[in-house]
């Protein structure tokens, strides 16, 4: 949602599985019932609308032409709102910026006087493009590519979110539900990286994999992130940087974290017992592999000990000990993460367990609010466990940037 020229705008999409795009853009002068009008125009024939950002006095949105990529995406486009035309929106980018592997444009933001766009690319990795908004003779804008090849790892398929902070543009990556797809087939998992650009479009890796899974030719096979934090802040199930926000001088980073899903599936598989020999059940195999991939060196002693204890219990096929360790891991690691930084290099965890609710697997949106009677960081959660006492979406409010995480 967003506000532009006296209207509240909302964008939405139908179901992804089965795919029914039904992209819609509606607006209202007040938000009241009966005041909303459909202004989808040409977007109604597209899918996966995103963006909704104001740049140089105009409203922009992204969408994809229908195709065979996940969620029905085909190729991404940027549109500018133009109510004077019958279609209500005009296309201001070439399809995929000329790269037909750019199936979607995940995010738009303004930085340093330019409009930046990040893409979804399942073949060669996400890209970032920018424009100064000056039209070509055909009415489309000239765009320049700033990042390509998933910044050195084609497994970095989504440029999920971008946020300006202290003269830099921060870019958080993702792989869809943690799964890396090549030609529609899962080939591996990937936790997120965090990258930043300066005003000269020079990029640095802040948080990320020391060894890229699939570095293209010309990219390094080993890297050292500036923060020294591995991908996903050391957790292989931290799939997305789902959103970022600047609040009271801090940059906040919110994640989609599959740890609770993996632990809950393993917990269910434990009910069937563990054979003393032979292969572990698939959900427990996945969990055991993930524990080996965790970079626990910078965790708290309690967190490190919990990882070690669960490894030991699974390796010894001790069902009772494994059950207790999984319950402890849910308390310590289940649920989404929220991290904060004053400089983009040194990061502090606000919560790594969904604010003590492991069913809050994602923090979908962060909003810094400064209104009469309400001042703080508002967080909207993703929590699909309806029917559970702690299930369903939560709206959280932090009122002090130095203590956010201690109040809900």
N, C-alpha and C positions, 0 to 999 in steps of 0.2 A: 504494500500500500504506500501511497505518497500523496502529497499535496502540491497542486500546480494551478496557478491562475484562478484561485478562488474555488477550486473543486478538490474533493477527496477522490483519488483514483484507487481502484483495486483491480488486480489482475489475478486470474485463476486458470486452472486446467482441470479436465476430467480425470478419470482413473488412468493409471499407468499400466495396470495388469488387471483385466485385458486393456489394451491401449485404446482409449477413447479421448482424443485430445481435447475437443470442445473448448478451445482457448477463448477466453472472454476478457474484455476490459470494460469495466463499468465506472461511472463517476456520479458524484452527488455534491450539491453545494452545501449540504448540512449533515449528511449521514443518516438522516431520518428515513423511516420506512415510506415508500412511495415516491421518493425523490431521486432514485437511482435510474440512470439511463445507460443503455448499451452503446459504447463507442468503440466496439471492436473493429469495425470496418474490415480492412483487408487482413487483419490479424486473425479473424475468425477462421480463416483457411489454413492457418499455421498451427504450430504446436509448441509447447514448452516456453510460454512467454516469461521473460525475466527482465531484470534491469530496472526500469522506471526511475530515471534519474534526470534532473534538470541540469542543463549545460548551456551557458550563454543565452539564457532566457527561453530555451526550447526544451520540450519534454521528449525523452528518448526511451525506447524500449527495445528488447531483443526478442526474437522468436526464431523458430526453425521451420523450414519447409518440411512437410511430412516425408519420412523415409524409413529405412530399415534399421537404423541404429537404435540402441536402447531407448525406451520411452517414446518410440515413434519418430525420433529426430532424423532429419535428412541432412540439412546444411543450415548453418546459422546466418542470421541477418540482423542488422541494426536498422531501426525505423525511427523517424521523427514524426511527432504529432503535427498534423496539418489539417485542421477542421475545414479549411476552404476547399479541400478536394473531396470527391465522392467516397474515396477509400479511407478518408480520415487520417491515414498514416502514409508516409512516403519512405521508400527504401533509400538509405544513405550509405550503404556499404555494398560491395560486390558480395555475392554468395560466398560465405566462408572466407572473406577477404582474399578470394582467389585460390584458396586451398580447400578443395572439396572434401578433405578429411576433417575439417572443422565442423563437426555435426551440430554443435550448439555454441551459443555465446552465453556463458554462465553469469557474467557480471559486468556491470558498467560503473565507472566512477570518474570523477574529475580530479585531476592532479596537475599542478604546475601549469595551469592554463590549457590543458589538453583533456580530451575525453579518451579514457582508456577502456579497452574491452579485453576480457579474458575468455578463452575458448575451451571447448571440450573436444578432444582429439584422441580417438581410440587407437590410432595407428602409430603416429610419430610423437605423441605427447602434446600437452596443452601449449597454447601460444598466447602472447599478449600483444595487442596492437593499439596504436594511438592515432588521433586526428586532432587538428586545430579547428575543424568544423567549416573550413572553406570549401564550397562546392566546386566540383569539376564542371565542365560544360554539360555533361549528362545529368547533373543534379546530385550525383553521389559524391561523397567526400573522398579525399585522398587519405589513405591510412598507411602507417608505417609499422612494420613488425619490430617489436622490441625483444621478445623472448620466443624461442622456438624449441622444439625437441624436448618438451617437458623439463626445460632447464637441465638437460643432461641426463634425463632418465625417461624413456618412453612410457614407463609404468606410471608416471605422473600424468594422468589423463585429463584431469579437471583443473582448470584455474578457477577454483570454487568461489573465492571471495577476495576482495581487495579493499584496503583502507589506507588513506593518507594519514601519516603521523610524523611530526617533527621533521619536515622536509624530505621525507621518504614515502614511497608507496610500498605497502606491505601486501604480499600476495600469498594466500594460503591455498594449498593444493588438496587433491582428493583422488581416490579411485572409487568408482561407484559401489557403495556398500562394501568397500574394502576389496572388491574383486576386480582384478585387471582382466579386461577382455581383449582378445586379439582375434579378429574375424569372427566375433560372436562367441568365442570359446574362452572360458576362464583359464588363465595361464599362471595365476599367482595372486598374492595379496600385496598390499602396499599401504603403509601408514603415510600420513601427510608430511610434506615439507613446508617450511616457511621461508620465503624469499623477499628481499626488499630491493627496490630501485631507488637510486638517487635522482636528482633533477637532470642529470646527464644520461639517464637510462642505463647506468652501470649497475649490474645486479650482483648481489651477494647472497649466499646461502646462510640463513640464520639457524634454522632447525632442520635436520634432514639426514638422510641415509649417508653413512660414511662410504658405503660401497653401493653405487647405483645398481639396480637390477638389470637394466638394459640401456647402457650408455651408448648413444649413437657415435659413429665415427667422428673423431675430433674432440670428443668430450672426455674428461678425466674418468678413470676407472676407480679412483679413490678421491674423497673430498673430506674436508674438516669444517663442519658448520661453525660459525662464529660463536654461537652460544655453547658449543660442545654438547648440545643435546642431540641425540639421534632422532630419526624420524618418529613422529607421534609422541615426542617427549619420552622416548624410550619404550613406548607401549605399542606393539605391532597391531593392536586392535583399535588404536586411535585413528579412525579412517579419514575423517574430514577435519579441516578447519572450516567449520560450518558458518561462522560469522565472526566479525571483529568489530570493535567499537572503541572510540576514544571517550574517556570519561574522567573528568577532574584530573587531567594531566597524565593519566595512565592509558596504555593500550591494552585492551582486554581481548583475549582470544578464546573462542568457544569451540568445542569439538563435538563430533558424532563419534561415540565410542562403543564398539561392539563387545567389549569385555563381558558385560553382563549377559548378553545373548549366548556367548560361547560357554560361560560358566553355567548358565541355567540349562543348556543342552547337555553339558557334561554331567551335571547333577542328576538330570533325568536318566541318562544312560547308566549312571551308577546303580540305579534301582535294580537293574538286571544283574548286578554283581560283576566281578572281574575274574576271568579265567586266570589261573596261576601261570599258564604258558599261552603262547599264541598272541595274535595281534589284539591290541586294544580296540574297543568300539570306536567307529569313526569320530564321533564328537569328542571323545577323550583323546584320541590321537591328535586332533586339531589343537586341543587345549595344550597338550604336552609339547607340541612343536612350538606353539606360541610362547610358552614359558621359556624355552631355550632362546627365543629371539628377543625376549625382553632385556633391555639394558637397565638392570636394576642397580647399577653402581652408584647412581645419584639419588636413589630412593631413600626414604627414612629407614632406620634399622628395623622397625616393625614391618614395613612393606617388604624389605629384602628377605626377612626371615619367613614371611608368609609365602613368598615365591619359592624359596628353598624347601619349605615344609611340604608344599603341594607337589613339587617335583619328586621328592622322596617318597611320599605316599603313593603316587601313581606308579613310580618305578618298582616299588615293593608290592604292588597290587593290594594295598591295605585299604579296603573299602571304607571302613569306619574313619580312619585318619584322613582319607581323601575327602570324605563328606564334610568333615569339620573344617578342613583347609579350604574347600571351595566356599563354604559359608563365610569364612574369614576373608577370603579374596573378594567376595561380593561386597562385604562391608568396606573394604579398603580401596578397591579398584572399580567396582561395578558402577555404572553410570558415567555421564559425560564429565569432561574436564572444563574448568575455567582457569585460565592463566592470565597474569598481568605483568607488564613491564613498563619501566620509565624510559628505556632507551632502545628497546628492541633486541638487545643482546642478553641482558640478565633478566631471567623470567622467574616468577614466583607462583606456585600453585595456590589458587583460591580454594578450589575443590577438585578432587579427582574421583569422586564417588557420587556425582549427581546431587550434591548437597544432601548427603546421607539418605538418598533414595536411589538404589541401583536400577530402578525402573525408568528413571530419567536418563535415557540413553543418549539424548542429544539436547544441546542448547541451540535452538534454531535461530533465535533472533535476540540481539542485544540492542537496547535503546537507552541513550543518555537523556534523562528527563530533567528539565529545569522549568517547572511551572509553579505558580503560587500554590503553596500547600503540598507540593510533591516535588522532591528533588532526590534523584538517585539513579542507579543503574537497574533497568527493568530487563528481566530475562524471561523469554518464553521457551518452554521445554517441549521436546518430542518424547512422548510416552504413550505407547500404543497398548498398554496393558490394561484396557478397560475391564471393569469387573473386579479388579484387585483394589484393596483399600488404599494403596498408594499409586494406583494406576490412573492414567489420563493426564492431559496437559496440565501443567502448573505454570502460574505466573509468579515470579519471584522478584523481590525488591531489595536491593542493597543500598543503604543510605549513607555509608561512610567509606570512601575509597581505601582507607587504611585498615578497615575491619571487614570489608565485604567478604563474605564467606562465613562469618559468625552469626549473621542475622538472616532471616528468611521472611 
